[in-house]
Each structure stands twice: as C-alpha cells, then as structure tokens.
Amino acid sequence: MILTGSAFSAPLTEHEVLVFLVQLSLLIGLARMLGGIVKMFGQPAVVGELVAGVLLGPSVFGKVAPRAFEWVFAEEAVQSVIFGFAWLGVIFLLIVIGYETDLGIIVRFRRAALAVSAGALLIPLLFAGVAAFLVPESFVGLGVDRSVFAGFFALALAVSALPVVAKILQDLGFLRRNFGQITLAAGMTMDAVGWLLLAALSGIAQEGFDPALLARSFGGLALFTLLVVTAGRWFLDGIMRRVLDRGSDLTAALTVTVVAALVGGVVTQALRLEAILGAFLVGILLSTLRHQVREVERTLEVATASVFAPIFFAFSGLRVDIGLLNSREAVLWTLGLVVMAIFAKILGTFAGGLFGGIRGREAFALGSGLSALGAMGIVVAIVGLNLGVVSETGYTVLVLAAIVTSLVAPLLLKAAVRGWEVPAEEKERIDREVLLDASEILGSRRILIPTRGGKNSQYAARVITRIFDDPEVTVLAVDVLRSWTQRFAHRIRPGTSDPSGIIAELEGVRHRVVTKTATDPAAAIAREARLGYDLVLLGATEEEREGIGIFSTVVDRVLGSIDIPSVIVRLPENGEELPGMPERILVPIVSTRATRAAEELAYSLISKTGGRALALHVVDRPEGQGIALDEFAVESAVRAGQEMVAAAAAFGERLGVVVETGLRVAPHPAVEIVNVANSGSFDLVVIGAANKPLSNRPFFGHRVTYMIDHSATPLAVVTLPTRT
C-alpha cells in the first residue's frame, strides 16, 4: 500500500532543492575556508566555522544583499532539512570524540571531574540567575513571570557545549592532555544535568513542574548508561563479529558504527535529553569493542571534519541577528553578560577544583575550555523563545553570548597553557600515544596467535607480545580433521592441538583461548583473522613446506589470504631449548614502511632487554662495473644509505634506545646481510617485508626470500600487506 495525502509531507520542490544545494555550498564552503584561515593564525577551525555562520546570517549577508539573503534562507522547508544535516553533523562529531575519550584517565580523575562540573554549573547559575532579575524588560517574553524567565536565562549562560568544547580541544591538540579528558568528562556531566534542567524548566513554563518526568529522564539515562557498558558492548561486539566473519569490510563496519550511534541518540532524545549524549556514549563504547575495523574512526573523522561539523557550526552562527541590539543599553548588557558568563565559569572551576584537587593553571585551563556556551546555550535560547519566555532581543543576546564565548574560549585556553611545562609522566604518555598512532604495528592491541603448539609459536608469544601496551591476545588452537573417522575420533578424545606452552608464555598478558576444528586450518585462521585483529603472530616451521613456498604450507596460505600486518617467527631447526629474550638484534633497513615496522619491533624489544640493535644498510655495487658513471651511482646510493641509517638512529632515540648503525657496499646485499646475521654476533634478525600475495601464497621479493632461506639465526619477519 502506498501512503498518500497527509501521511507524508510534500517533498521539496525543484526550486527548494536548488536553494538547499546553494545553502549547503555556502555553509560548507565558507566554513571550511574561514576555518583554514583562522588555523593559519593558530586558532581552532571551529572559530572560523562559527564566524562563517554569522557572516552568512542577517547581521552581514542580510544587510549587504537583502534580496539574495531572502532567496537563500527564506524557505522554511529547506531550513528544516539543513537543521537535520546540522544535528547529524554534531552526532558524527560526538562519535569521533567518543573514540578519542580515554576512560582510564576519566576514571582516574573522576573525583576532579565531578567536583569541577558541579562548581562550573552551580556558580554560573547563581550569577546569571541574579543578572536575570536585573536585565531590561525587553529581554523578557511578554507577560512572563521573571522567575520563569530567570530559569531559562541562567541556564543558557551557565551550560557548556560538549561538541564545541571537544572540537576546541581537538583543534588545539589538547584532547589527549589530562586536563582535556577531565574537561570532556565535566562537560558531559554538565550537559546531562543541563538537559534535565531544561526539561524541568520547559514543563514549568508550559503546565507546571513534573517531578515524575524529570525522574524518568534521569533514571532512563542511568539505565541506558548501564546497558551500554554491559549488554550493549556484548551485543555490538557480536554484531561486528558476524559482519566481519562474512567477509565484509570497512563499508559494513562503518554502517554498524553509524547505526549504533544513531540508536543511542534516539534513546537519549526519547528520554527528553539530547541525541548527542547517546551518540557520545556509544562512541566511547565502540572504541572498546574487540571486533572492529581500525579505518572506521579515521573515515568518520575525515567525513565529519570536512563536511558535517562545518554545517553544524556554521548553522549555529547563522541564527545571530546583531541588528536586534538596537540600543546602547542592550549592547552594554550583552558585553557585560558575556564577561560575567566567562568569569563565573572560571570561578566555578576554581571553586570546584578545591574539592577535586585541581589548582592554579589547571583550573584556569578547565574553566577556559568549559566557558564555551556554544550549541547548548543556543538550544536553551531557542526553547525559551519558542515558549515565549524569552523575547527576540533576549534570544539574540543569549545566542551572541553563546557564539562569543565559543570564540573567546580557545584564546583563553591557549593563554592558560602558554609556557605550561607538561609534567614528565603526562608528556611521556602523550608522546607514546602520538608514536603509537603513527606506527605501523606498535599501536596494535588485538593480536591473534594461531598455533598447533611448537617452540616457534612459544617463542613468538614470549618475545613479541612484550613490546605492546596492554594487548588483548587471542590464542587460536586449530585441530585438523580431514576425514569422517577423524571427526568421529575427535568427539571421543581431546584435540591434538596443545596451546599450553603458548599460554604459559603469556603470563601477565591479557589473553583468551579459542579452539576450533577444521579440515582446512589455513582457511580457519584466515577467517578468524578477519574479525578485527590488528596483528597476526605466526610461528613457522619447515614442516610440510612446498618447493616454491617460503614457510610451511599452512603459514604460506594464511599469509597469502589475509590483509593485516603479520609477524612470522622462525627458530633454527637444530635448537633444543627456547632462546631467551634477544640481547643482540640485526635489522636490515631500506626506505620502506615494512622496514619501519621491523624497526618498531626490534627497538621496542631492545628497550625491554637493555641489549643493542644494529641497523644495517647495504648498498648494491654490481661486480665488474668500474666505470665512472657507476662510481657516481654508488656514491649517490651511499649518501642515501647514510640518511637511512641516521633516520634509524633517530627513530631508536624516540623509542628510548641507542641504535648502532652500519653501512656497507657489496655486490650482493642479501648475501652480505646473511653473512652478518650468521656471524654469531646476533641472536635475532628482524626483517621487514611487503607482502604481495601470488596465487594463494606470499611473495616478499627475491632478496627477502633469500635472507629467510639462508639465515641460521632466529628470525622475525614483519610483513605489511600492500593493500593497507
């Protein structure tokens, strides 16, 4: 049945579609342009995006070209669609911020966050509440009781805008700082309380205070938060696992992420709070899932920063009409209220900080960040205007205060941190996080170790897992069942795979064991590897090796079918006992991503053992070619090699180790490296290789293959798929 008539609103007309596209073009284009300009002057992009809205609004565009302004912004249907896009933008922004929220820091500073949020809300409410009884009558809705007006007016000047605050912190690079995470936690708390207060005030303005409605909102939020961190995590993890298990990719994972955040927004919106709270909570949840695709966060971040967030911030500024401040009194009151709102917020953080252990510069930084009223202040003003509690002039004052405080907040925040020496512990954490974000494999958290037992897997578990910060390791034990008799026998006796040796090596490391039976172990391992792992750690032997293969048949087939980073560990066949932690490591280097990944592994191991690493580059000099042109080519290659080993030493320093460097010229670089590796001076060789699969098996290039085949020293091959 097709619904017609009143079941659906009429679609946009051809003219309205044209106006809609023009509005989007103006909002996104000008917001991005001004955002880029202000960034050149050291300000966050959100400042330019808010200013873009003011310029496109009635204050500037409406005055300079009134007929054009009327043509672009007069259509109510189009404005409703743009409003929907704007709120979609803020939801996406809160998903991204949720991903970047560090729950560990928030839990650590929870007392400070609660104390600061209380002070930063209550004291501004007191100041603004007093001011509300002193402002001109022109700010108050016609026939409205001053006490009701004071409630809306005080709330609009006392809240903090979580999206704006988060964007400022993100743009200025302060989001990872301890005070940045405390600011987020305090802002989220204030937002939640602010929406509850707004619901109560709206009820009072319409039909009187309804405590049951307020209790339902508060209780619903508490229950939703509990469900998010318990059943919600389990449910979403299961959905993401099923999606990835079916071979789906970034598109499917992104769909699950966005739908989950929208559902979270639906819940909090239905509770008469705000959709952004639900999106933020779900964003935090999504970052903790075991099964996920790492590119989802980056894709959302790019789409949000380039399209959706600029629409929201520009649309917020679009509502400002400075022309309504047509008297000296109104202008002075506006300036005074802006100053008061900022002063009260900073005073409140200092007062709350006394109970939460926050002092001095840190309290000033928190107050500066939380002083942005932003969208929250605008929403309170809109509700007040729609209910007739606030007049058009009062609405303009409140919206201007929200915009101006959002513009001033980053300036104050930069002043607060100028010359502030970051504590050593915090600086070390931030530097480490930046390094992990830019790393090839060091940032891996979810690690898969497939095994049927054996010393290669044991050594891999013993050595490699130690370089990662709090990894989640899954040990996958696969029993091979090739016939119906084997399947029957497996039902009546234990499996042949024995992961106990690997589990013993993982003492102190978070891990779980997954057991499977399969006729094709390589396919079973590859299928598991698709479930959102960051790294696959393989122990390789010479068993069942094909003539054209590199490692064993199973390992080769796994490497030929997965597209995530891997580390393959192989010990010499003649070794009886497992070697200890490596003290001397050789890293052959060239200028590739895979080599950098190998350096990450090697230097991180050295930082744990206190040993030494040699970064060796060998320049290829063909035999029997002594003409001047070849000499020049060799000299150029040597200079390039010197830059490579210098970069290796610098990278080692960033990881906290001293790296020895070596540069040689030889007719056969692979042979030279093998000779050095087998000299007895090293107990581990770490090689980086780009994996270019060929017909269900890996291909690392002839030089790397030669080194793997001829090395008599324990070997770790770090592979990066060319598709990542």
C-alpha positions in Angstrom: 0.0 0.0 0.0 1.3 3.4 -0.9 0.6 6.2 1.5 -0.5 9.5 0.1 -2.0 12.7 1.2 -1.3 13.7 4.8 0.8 10.6 5.5 3.9 12.3 4.2 5.0 15.9 3.9 5.3 17.1 0.4 8.8 16.6 -1.0 11.0 19.6 -1.8 10.1 21.4 -5.0 12.6 21.9 -7.7 13.2 25.4 -6.5 13.7 24.3 -2.9 16.2 21.6 -4.0 18.1 24.3 -5.8 18.1 26.5 -2.6 19.1 23.5 -0.5 22.2 22.9 -2.6 23.1 26.6 -2.6 22.8 26.7 1.2 24.9 23.6 1.6 27.6 25.0 -0.7 27.7 28.3 1.1 27.7 26.8 4.6 30.4 24.2 3.9 32.5 26.3 1.6 32.7 29.4 3.7 33.0 27.5 6.9 35.9 25.4 5.6 37.6 28.4 4.1 37.4 30.5 7.2 38.4 27.5 9.3 41.5 27.2 7.3 42.3 30.9 7.5 42.0 31.0 11.3 44.1 27.9 11.6 46.9 29.8 9.9 46.8 32.2 12.8 46.9 29.5 15.4 43.2 29.4 16.2 41.0 26.2 16.1 38.9 25.7 12.9 35.7 25.8 14.8 36.2 29.6 15.3 36.1 30.2 11.6 33.2 27.9 11.1 31.1 29.8 13.7 32.1 33.1 12.2 31.1 31.8 8.7 27.5 31.4 10.0 27.5 34.9 11.5 28.7 36.3 8.1 26.0 34.4 6.2 23.3 35.4 8.6 21.1 38.5 8.8 23.9 40.5 10.6 26.1 40.7 7.4 24.8 38.9 4.4 21.2 40.0 5.2 22.3 43.7 5.4 24.7 43.7 2.4 22.4 41.8 0.0 19.0 41.5 1.5 17.3 40.1 -1.6 19.9 37.4 -2.1 19.7 36.6 1.6 15.9 36.3 1.4 16.2 34.0 -1.7 18.8 31.7 0.0 17.4 31.5 3.6 13.7 32.2 3.4 12.5 28.7 2.6 11.3 27.0 5.8 11.3 23.5 4.4 14.9 23.9 3.3 15.9 25.2 6.7 14.3 22.1 8.3 16.4 19.9 6.1 19.6 21.9 6.8 18.8 21.7 10.5 18.7 17.9 10.2 22.1 17.9 8.5 23.4 20.1 11.2 22.4 17.7 14.0 23.7 14.7 12.1 27.0 16.6 12.0 27.1 17.1 15.7 26.2 13.4 16.3 29.1 12.3 14.0 31.4 14.7 15.9 30.5 13.2 19.2 31.1 9.7 17.8 34.6 10.7 16.9 35.2 12.4 20.2 33.9 9.3 21.9 36.6 7.2 20.1 39.2 9.6 21.4 38.0 9.6 25.0 40.3 7.8 27.4 38.2 6.1 30.0 41.3 5.2 32.0 42.1 8.9 32.5 38.5 9.8 33.3 38.2 7.1 35.9 41.5 8.2 37.4 40.3 11.8 37.7 36.6 11.1 38.3 36.6 13.0 41.6 38.1 16.1 40.0 35.7 15.9 37.0 32.6 15.7 39.2 33.8 18.5 41.5 34.7 20.8 38.6 31.4 20.1 36.8 29.4 21.0 40.0 31.3 24.2 40.5 31.3 25.2 36.9 27.5 24.8 36.7 26.2 26.0 40.1 28.2 29.2 40.4 27.4 30.4 36.8 23.7 29.6 37.6 23.8 31.7 40.7 25.5 34.7 38.9 23.2 34.5 35.8 20.1 34.0 37.9 20.8 37.3 39.8 21.5 39.0 36.5 18.2 37.8 35.1 16.3 39.9 37.6 18.3 43.0 36.6 18.3 42.9 32.8 15.9 45.2 30.8 12.3 44.2 30.3 12.9 44.0 26.6 14.8 40.7 27.2 11.7 39.1 28.8 8.8 37.5 26.9 5.6 39.4 27.0 3.7 38.7 30.2 6.1 36.1 31.5 6.9 35.8 35.2 10.5 37.0 35.9 11.3 33.8 37.9 10.4 31.6 35.0 12.5 33.8 32.7 15.4 33.7 35.1 15.5 29.9 35.0 15.9 29.8 31.2 18.2 32.9 31.1 20.5 31.5 33.8 20.7 28.0 32.3 21.6 29.4 28.8 24.5 31.3 30.4 25.7 28.6 32.7 25.9 25.5 30.5 28.8 24.2 28.4 28.6 22.9 24.9 30.2 19.5 24.8 30.6 19.5 20.9 32.2 22.9 20.8 34.4 22.2 23.9 35.5 18.9 22.4 36.2 20.5 18.9 38.3 23.3 20.5 40.4 20.8 22.5 40.8 18.6 19.4 41.7 21.5 17.1 44.3 22.9 19.6 45.8 19.5 20.2 44.8 19.4 23.9 42.4 16.5 23.8 45.0 14.0 25.0 46.1 16.1 27.9 44.9 15.1 31.3 43.0 18.4 31.7 41.5 17.8 28.3 40.0 14.5 29.3 38.8 16.0 32.6 37.2 18.8 30.6 35.4 16.3 28.4 34.1 14.4 31.5 33.0 17.6 33.2 31.3 18.8 30.0 29.4 15.5 29.5 28.2 15.7 33.1 27.1 19.3 32.8 25.4 18.6 29.5 23.4 15.7 31.1 22.3 17.9 34.1 21.6 20.8 31.8 19.2 18.8 29.6 17.4 17.6 32.7 17.1 21.2 34.0 15.8 22.3 30.5 13.2 19.6 30.6 12.1 20.7 34.0 12.0 24.4 33.1 10.0 23.6 29.9 7.4 21.8 32.0 7.2 24.7 34.4 6.8 27.2 31.5 4.0 25.1 29.9 1.9 23.3 32.5 3.9 23.3 35.7 6.8 21.3 37.2 6.5 17.5 36.7 9.0 15.7 39.0 8.0 12.3 37.6 9.1 13.4 34.1 12.4 14.6 35.4 12.9 11.4 37.4 12.1 9.3 34.3 14.7 11.2 32.3 17.4 10.9 34.9 16.6 7.2 35.6 16.4 6.4 32.0 19.8 7.9 31.4 21.3 5.9 34.2 19.8 2.7 33.0 20.9 3.4 29.4 24.4 4.0 30.5 24.4 0.7 32.4 23.1 -1.2 29.4 25.7 0.4 27.1 28.6 -0.8 29.2 27.2 -4.3 29.8 24.7 -5.8 27.3 25.3 -3.1 24.7 29.0 -3.9 24.5 28.3 -7.7 24.2 25.6 -7.1 21.6 27.6 -4.7 19.4 30.7 -6.9 19.6 28.6 -9.9 18.4 27.1 -7.9 15.5 30.5 -6.6 14.4 31.9 -10.2 14.6 29.2 -11.5 12.4 29.7 -8.7 9.9 33.4 -9.3 9.7 33.1 -13.1 9.7 31.1 -12.9 6.5 34.0 -11.1 4.8 32.5 -7.6 5.0 34.8 -4.7 5.0 35.0 -1.0 6.0 31.6 -0.2 4.5 29.7 -2.7 6.6 31.7 -1.8 9.8 31.0 1.9 9.2 27.3 1.2 8.8 27.1 -0.7 12.1 29.0 2.1 13.8 26.7 4.9 12.5 23.5 3.0 13.1 24.6 2.1 16.7 25.3 5.8 17.4 22.0 6.9 15.9 20.2 4.4 18.0 22.0 5.8 21.1 20.9 9.2 20.0 17.3 8.0 19.6 17.3 6.7 23.2 18.5 9.8 24.8 16.4 12.0 22.6 13.3 10.0 23.6 14.3 10.5 27.3 13.9 14.2 26.6 17.6 14.7 26.9 19.6 15.2 23.8 20.8 12.9 21.0 24.4 13.9 21.3 24.6 12.3 24.7 23.6 8.9 23.4 26.0 9.3 20.4 28.9 10.2 22.7 28.3 7.2 25.0 28.1 4.9 22.0 31.2 6.4 20.5 33.1 5.6 23.8 31.6 2.0 23.7 32.7 1.5 20.1 36.3 2.3 20.8 36.4 -0.6 23.3 35.0 -3.4 21.1 37.1 -6.4 20.5 36.0 -6.8 16.8 36.3 -3.6 14.8 37.9 -2.1 11.7 40.6 0.4 12.5 39.8 2.6 9.5 36.3 3.3 10.7 37.4 6.0 13.1 39.6 7.7 10.6 36.9 7.6 7.9 34.3 9.2 10.3 36.8 11.8 11.4 37.6 12.9 7.8 33.9 13.0 6.8 32.9 14.9 9.9 35.7 17.5 9.8 35.3 18.1 6.1 31.5 18.2 5.7 29.2 17.5 8.6 30.8 19.5 11.5 31.2 22.7 9.4 27.5 22.6 8.6 26.6 22.4 12.3 28.8 25.2 13.5 28.0 27.5 10.6 24.3 26.8 11.1 24.6 27.8 14.7 26.2 31.1 13.8 23.5 31.7 11.1 20.9 32.5 13.8 22.6 35.6 15.1 21.0 39.0 14.2 23.1 41.7 15.7 20.6 44.3 14.4 18.2 43.4 17.2 20.7 45.1 19.6 19.5 48.5 18.6 20.1 50.3 21.8 23.2 51.2 23.8 21.7 49.6 26.8 21.3 46.2 25.0 24.8 46.3 23.7 26.3 47.0 27.1 24.2 44.3 28.8 25.3 41.8 26.1 29.0 42.6 26.7 28.6 42.5 30.4 26.7 39.2 30.3 29.5 37.6 28.1 32.2 38.7 30.6 30.1 37.6 33.5 29.5 34.1 32.0 33.2 33.6 31.3 34.2 34.9 34.8 31.6 32.8 36.6 32.6 29.6 34.7 36.3 30.1 35.6 35.4 31.0 39.2 33.3 27.9 39.3 36.1 25.6 38.2 38.4 27.1 40.8 35.8 26.6 43.5 35.0 23.0 42.3 38.7 22.4 41.9 39.3 23.0 45.6 37.3 19.8 46.3 38.7 17.8 43.4 42.4 18.5 43.8 42.6 20.9 40.8 44.6 24.1 41.4 46.1 27.1 39.6 46.8 26.9 35.9 45.0 23.6 35.5 41.8 25.0 37.0 42.1 28.1 34.7 42.5 25.8 31.7 39.5 23.8 32.7 37.4 26.9 33.2 38.6 28.3 29.8 37.6 25.2 28.0 34.2 24.9 29.7 33.4 28.6 29.1 32.1 27.9 25.6 28.3 28.0 25.7 28.0 27.1 22.1 25.2 24.9 20.8 23.8 24.1 24.3 23.3 27.8 25.0 21.7 28.3 21.6 19.3 25.4 22.1 18.2 26.7 25.6 17.6 30.1 24.0 15.6 28.6 21.1 13.4 26.6 23.6 12.9 29.8 25.6 12.0 31.8 22.5 9.6 29.1 21.2 7.8 29.0 24.6 7.6 32.8 24.7 9.7 33.1 27.8 12.5 35.0 26.1 11.9 37.9 23.7 13.6 38.2 20.3 16.0 40.7 21.8 16.8 38.4 24.7 17.2 35.5 22.3 19.7 37.4 20.3 21.7 38.3 23.4 21.8 34.7 24.5 22.8 33.4 21.1 25.5 36.1 20.8 26.8 35.1 24.2 27.0 31.5 23.1 28.9 32.5 19.9 31.2 35.0 21.6 32.1 32.6 24.4 32.9 29.9 21.9 35.2 32.3 20.1 36.9 33.5 23.3 37.3 30.1 24.9 40.2 28.9 22.6 42.0 32.2 23.2 41.7 31.8 26.9 42.7 28.2 26.7 45.8 29.0 24.7 46.7 31.7 27.3 46.2 29.2 30.1 48.6 26.6 28.6 51.2 29.1 27.3 54.5 28.3 29.0 53.0 25.5 30.9 55.5 22.7 31.2 53.8 19.4 30.7 54.5 17.0 33.7 57.0 14.3 32.8 54.6 11.5 33.3 51.9 13.1 31.2 54.4 14.1 28.4 55.7 10.6 28.2 52.1 9.2 27.9 51.2 11.7 25.2 54.4 11.2 23.2 53.8 7.5 23.4 50.3 7.8 22.1 51.4 10.0 19.2 54.0 7.5 18.4 51.6 4.6 18.5 49.1 6.5 16.3 51.8 6.9 13.6 53.2 3.5 14.0 52.9 0.5 11.6 52.5 -2.2 14.2 53.2 -0.8 17.7 49.7 0.5 18.1 48.3 -3.0 17.7 46.0 -4.0 20.6 44.2 -7.1 19.3 46.7 -9.8 18.5 45.9 -13.3 17.1 48.3 -16.2 17.7 47.2 -19.3 15.7 49.0 -22.4 16.8 49.1 -26.2 17.0 51.8 -25.9 19.6 55.5 -25.8 19.0 58.5 -23.8 20.0 58.2 -21.2 17.2 54.8 -20.1 18.5 56.0 -20.3 22.1 59.0 -18.0 21.3 56.8 -15.6 19.4 54.4 -15.4 22.4 57.3 -15.0 24.8 59.1 -12.2 22.8 56.8 -10.3 20.5 53.8 -9.7 22.8 56.0 -7.9 25.3 56.5 -4.9 23.1 52.8 -3.9 23.1 51.0 -1.7 25.6 48.3 -3.8 27.3 47.5 -6.0 24.3 44.5 -8.4 24.0 45.9 -11.7 22.8 43.7 -14.5 21.3 45.4 -17.9 21.1 43.7 -19.9 18.3 44.2 -23.6 18.6 43.1 -25.5 15.4 42.7 -29.2 15.2 42.9 -30.6 11.6 40.2 -33.1 10.7 40.5 -34.4 7.2 38.2 -37.5 7.3 34.9 -38.6 8.8 36.8 -41.1 11.0 39.0 -38.3 12.4 35.9 -36.2 13.0 34.3 -39.1 14.9 37.5 -39.7 16.9 37.7 -36.1 17.8 34.3 -36.4 19.6 35.6 -39.0 21.9 39.1 -37.8 22.7 40.8 -34.5 23.3 42.2 -32.4 20.4 45.8 -32.8 19.2 46.5 -29.1 19.4 48.2 -28.1 22.7 48.3 -24.4 23.3 49.5 -24.8 27.0 53.1 -23.8 26.1 51.9 -20.6 24.5 49.6 -19.8 27.4 52.5 -20.3 29.8 54.5 -17.7 27.9 51.6 -15.2 28.1 51.7 -14.9 31.9 50.8 -11.3 32.8 49.3 -10.6 29.3 45.6 -10.4 28.8 44.6 -13.4 26.7 41.9 -15.9 25.8 41.9 -19.3 24.1 39.7 -20.1 21.1 39.6 -23.8 19.9 38.4 -24.8 16.5 38.4 -27.9 14.3 38.7 -27.6 10.6 39.6 -29.6 7.5 41.5 -26.6 6.2 43.5 -24.9 9.1 44.7 -22.1 6.9 41.2 -21.1 5.9 40.1 -21.2 9.6 43.0 -19.0 10.6 42.3 -16.5 7.8 38.6 -16.4 8.7 39.4 -15.6 12.4 42.0 -13.0 11.4 39.2 -11.0 9.6 37.4 -10.4 12.9 39.0 -7.1 13.6 42.6 -8.1 14.7 45.4 -5.6 14.4 48.2 -8.2 14.0 48.7 -11.9 13.4 51.6 -13.6 15.1 52.7 -16.8 13.5 55.3 -19.5 14.4 56.7 -21.1 11.3 58.5 -24.4 10.8 59.9 -26.3 7.9 57.2 -29.0 8.1 55.1 -29.5 5.0 56.9 -26.9 3.1 56.3 -26.7 -0.6 59.1 -26.3 -3.0 58.1 -22.9 -4.0 56.9 -21.8 -0.6 58.6 -19.6 2.0 57.5 -21.1 5.3 55.2 -24.1 5.9 52.2 -24.7 3.6 49.7 -23.5 6.2 51.6 -20.3 7.1 52.1 -19.5 3.4 48.5 -19.9 2.7 47.5 -17.8 5.7 49.9 -15.0 4.6 48.5 -15.3 1.0 44.9 -14.7 2.1 45.0 -12.1 4.9 45.4 -8.3 4.6 46.6 -7.2 8.0 50.1 -6.9 9.4 51.8 -10.1 10.5 54.9 -11.2 12.3 56.4 -14.7 11.4 58.9 -16.1 13.9 61.2 -19.0 12.9 63.8 -20.6 15.0 66.7 -22.8 13.7 65.7 -26.4 13.5 68.7 -27.6 15.5 67.7 -25.7 18.6 66.7 -27.9 21.5 65.5 -25.2 24.0 63.7 -21.9 23.6 66.1 -19.0 23.4 65.7 -16.2 26.0 64.8 -12.6 25.3 67.1 -11.3 22.5 70.0 -9.2 23.5 71.5 -8.5 20.1 69.3 -7.7 17.1 70.1 -7.1 13.5 67.7 -5.0 11.4 68.4 -4.8 7.6 67.0 -1.4 6.6 65.8 0.1 3.4 63.4 3.1 3.0 60.0 1.3 3.2 57.1 1.1 5.6 57.8 -2.6 6.2 61.3 -1.7 7.3 59.9 0.9 9.7 57.6 -1.8 11.2 60.6 -4.1 11.6 62.5 -1.3 13.4 59.5 -0.7 15.7 59.6 -4.3 16.8 63.4 -4.6 17.1 63.9 -1.3 19.0 61.0 -1.9 21.3 62.5 -5.3 22.2 65.8 -3.7 23.0 64.1 -1.2 25.2 62.8 -4.1 27.3 66.0 -6.1 27.4 68.6 -3.4 27.5 70.5 -5.0 24.7 71.7 -3.5 21.4 70.4 -3.3 17.9 72.3 -2.8 14.6 70.5 -1.0 11.8 72.4 -2.2 8.7 72.1 -0.9 5.1 74.0 -2.5 2.3 74.5 -0.6 -1.0 74.3 -2.7 -4.1 77.5 -2.4 -6.2 77.5 -4.6 -9.3 80.7 -6.7 -9.9 82.9 -5.8 -12.8 81.4 -2.3 -13.3 84.2 0.1 -12.6 83.3 2.9 -15.0 82.9 6.5 -13.6 79.2 6.5 -14.1 78.8 3.5 -11.8 81.1 5.1 -9.2 78.9 8.1 -9.2 75.8 6.0 -8.8 77.4 4.1 -5.9 78.3 7.4 -4.2 74.7 8.6 -4.5 73.4 5.4 -3.1 75.9 5.7 -0.2 74.6 9.2 0.6 71.1 7.9 0.6 72.1 5.0 2.8 73.7 7.4 5.3 70.4 9.2 5.5 68.6 5.9 6.1 70.8 4.8 9.0 70.7 8.3 10.5 66.9 8.2 10.4 67.1 4.7 12.0 69.2 6.0 14.9 66.8 9.0 15.4 63.8 6.6 15.4 65.6 4.4 18.0 66.1 7.5 20.2 62.4 8.3 20.0 61.8 4.8 21.4 64.3 5.3 24.1 67.2 3.2 22.9 70.6 3.8 21.3 70.8 2.1 17.9 74.1 1.3 16.3 74.3 1.8 12.6 76.2 0.2 9.8 76.7 1.0 6.1 78.3 -1.4 3.6 78.9 -1.7 -0.1 78.6 -5.2 -1.6 77.9 -6.8 -4.9 75.1 -8.9 -3.4 73.3 -7.1 -0.5 71.2 -10.1 0.6 74.3 -12.3 0.8 76.1 -9.7 2.8 73.3 -9.4 5.3 73.0 -13.2 5.7 76.8 -13.3 6.4 76.5 -10.7 9.1 73.4 -12.4 10.5 75.2 -15.8 10.7 78.4 -14.4 12.1 77.4 -15.4 15.6 77.1 -11.8 16.8 73.3 -11.7 16.8 70.5 -13.8 18.4 67.6 -12.4 16.4 67.2 -10.9 12.9 64.2 -8.7 12.2 63.3 -8.2 8.5 60.6 -6.0 7.1 58.8 -7.2 4.0 55.9 -6.0 1.9 53.5 -8.9 1.3 52.4 -9.2 -2.3 50.4 -12.4 -2.5 50.7 -14.6 -5.5 48.1 -17.4 -6.1 47.4 -18.2 -2.5 51.0 -17.7 -1.2 53.0 -14.7 -0.1 55.7 -13.0 -2.1 58.2 -10.8 -0.3 60.7 -10.2 -3.2 63.7 -12.2 -4.1 66.2 -10.6 -1.7 64.0 -11.0 1.4 63.2 -14.6 0.4 67.0 -15.3 0.1 67.6 -13.9 3.6 64.8 -16.0 5.0 66.0 -19.2 3.3 69.7 -18.8 4.3 69.5 -17.3 7.8 70.7 -19.7 10.5 69.8 -17.2 13.3 66.3 -16.9 14.9 64.3 -14.8 12.5 61.2 -12.5 12.8 59.7 -11.3 9.5 57.4 -8.3 9.8 55.0 -8.2 6.9 52.7 -5.4 5.8 50.1 -6.2 3.1 50.3 -3.9 0.1 46.5 -3.3 0.4 46.8 -1.5 3.8 
